[in-house]
Amino acid sequence: MGMFDAFDISASGLTAQRYRMDIIAENVANANTTRTENGGIYRRKVVTFEAKGSGTPSFASMLSTSSQGMTGMSNAIGEGVRISSVTEDHTTEMNKVYDPSNPDADDSGYVTYPNVNIITEMTNLIDATRAYEANATALSASKSMAVQGLNIGKG
């Protein structure tokens, strides 16, 4: 693993977490959107990450390798992260609120609002922010090591 690989890994994490924060912001902005341009109710979006690189081992294979000792750990070096998908959340129930005066109310007077929970979104935002900060710190540490290595070679 080269020095610039560490920069690439941290940069991929920064990019992925920034995109995740953008999707969270979109969810919060549409928390009360009962009609989208397609005519339906807005559904919460979820970002899914995956390891970057070809031949990335599965979690199960990494677990079995690590339980056997450090002999096969050379394939544990990652290449970063990438966004594998952005999907709509169809598992969380939509929120129904009784408001017969709303033009989007059904025959019973209930309005169906998006399945966006602000508390969940804020928790996810804090998580993404912390992950972003961790990647920024790792990038800074890699940069510091590179500078120290250049200073040693110069001296």
Salt bridges, closest charged atoms under 4 A:
ASP22 OD2 - ARG18 NH1 2.97
GLU26 OE2 - LYS45 NZ 2.64
GLU50 OE2 - ARG82 NE 2.75
GLU88 OE1 - HIS90 NE2 3.57
ASP89 OD2 - ARG44 NH1 3.29
ASP104 OD1 - ARG35 NH2 2.52
GLU121 OE2 - ARG44 NE 2.47
ASP127 OD2 - ARG20 NH2 2.94
GLU133 OE1 - ARG130 NH1 3.94
